[in-house]
Amino acid sequence: MKTIKTFVVVAALSLISSASFAQTVTATASTLDGAEAQIAAKAKMAGTGYSITEAYAGNQVHMTAQLTK
């Protein structure tokens, strides 16, 4: 019984630590390449990769990405 409780606690803590890392970053530029370059620079500064989750092109490009480990 104690082993099961320990396993549940460890599993919960590992999920919390990975979920707490997820960070969203945004960038605004005049082109898609410019916005992605800003996202890439932010990810490089954080030492992570990134996944673009949203991009909107009107008068300017607004891009959102999630940083990944």
Contact map, one row per residue, 1 for C-alpha under 8 A:
111110000000000000000000000000000000000000000000000000000000000000000
111111000000000000000000000000000000000000000000000000000000000000000
111111100000000000000000000000000000000000000000000000000000000000000
111111110000000000000000000000000000000000000000000000000000000000000
111111111000000000000000000000000000000000000000000000000000000000000
011111111100000000000000000000000000000000000000000000000000000000000
001111111110000000000000000000000000000000000000000000000000000000000
000111111111000000000000000000000000000000000000000000000000000000000
000011111111100000000000000000000000000000000000000000000000000000000
000001111111110000000000000000000000000000000000000000000000000000000
000000111111111000000000000000000000000000000000000000000000000000000
000000011111111100000000000000000000000000000000000000000000000000000
000000001111111110000000000000000000000000000000000000000000000000000
000000000111111111000000000000000000000000000000000000000000000000000
000000000011111111100000000000000000000000000000000000000000000000000
000000000001111111110000000000000000000000000000000000000000000000000
000000000000111111111000000000000000000000000000000000000000000000000
000000000000011111111100000000000000000000000000000000000000000000000
000000000000001111111100000000000000000000000000000000000000000000000
000000000000000111111110000000000000000000000000000000000000000000000
000000000000000011111110000000000000000000000000000000000000000000010
000000000000000001111111000000000000000000000000000000000000000001110
000000000000000000011111100000000000000000000000000000000000000001110
000000000000000000000111110000000000000000000000000000000000000111100
000000000000000000000011111000000000001001000000000000000000000111100
000000000000000000000001111100000000001000000000000000000000011110000
000000000000000000000000111110000011011000000000000000000000011100000
000000000000000000000000011111000010000000000000000000000001111000000
000000000000000000000000001111110110000000000000000000000001110000000
000000000000000000000000000111110110000000000000000000000011100000000
000000000000000000000000000011111110000000000000000000000001100000000
000000000000000000000000000011111111000000000000000000001000100000000
000000000000000000000000000000111111100000000000000000000000000000000
000000000000000000000000000011111111110000000000000000000000000000000
000000000000000000000000001111111111111000000000000000000000111000000
000000000000000000000000001000011111111100000000000000000000001000000
000000000000000000000000000000001111111110000000000000000000000000000
000000000000000000000000001000000111111111000000000000000000000000000
000000000000000000000000111000000011111111100000010000000000000010000
000000000000000000000000000000000001111111110000110000000000000000000
000000000000000000000000000000000000111111111000000000000000000000000
000000000000000000000000100000000000011111111100000000000000000000000
000000000000000000000000000000000000001111111111110000000000000000100
000000000000000000000000000000000000000111111111100000000000000000000
000000000000000000000000000000000000000011111111000000000000000000000
000000000000000000000000000000000000000001111111000000000000000000000
000000000000000000000000000000000000000000111111100000000000000000000
000000000000000000000000000000000000000000111111110000000000000000111
000000000000000000000000000000000000000100110011111000000000000000111
000000000000000000000000000000000000001100100001111100000000000011110
000000000000000000000000000000000000000000000000111110000000000011110
000000000000000000000000000000000000000000000000011111100000001111000
000000000000000000000000000000000000000000000000001111100000001111000
000000000000000000000000000000000000000000000000000111110000001110000
000000000000000000000000000000000000000000000000000111111000111100000
000000000000000000000000000000000000000000000000000001111100111000000
000000000000000000000000000000010000000000000000000000111111110000000
000000000000000000000000000000000000000000000000000000011111100000000
000000000000000000000000000001000000000000000000000000001111100000000
000000000000000000000000000111100000000000000000000000001111110000000
000000000000000000000000000111110010000000000000000000111111111000000
000000000000000000000000011110000010000000000000000000111001111100000
000000000000000000000000011100000011000000000000000111110000111110000
000000000000000000000001111000000000000000000000000111100000011111000
000000000000000000000001110000000000001000000000011111000000001111100
000000000000000000000111100000000000000000000000011110000000000111110
000000000000000000000111100000000000000000100001111000000000000011111
000000000000000000001110000000000000000000000001111000000000000001111
000000000000000000000000000000000000000000000001100000000000000000111
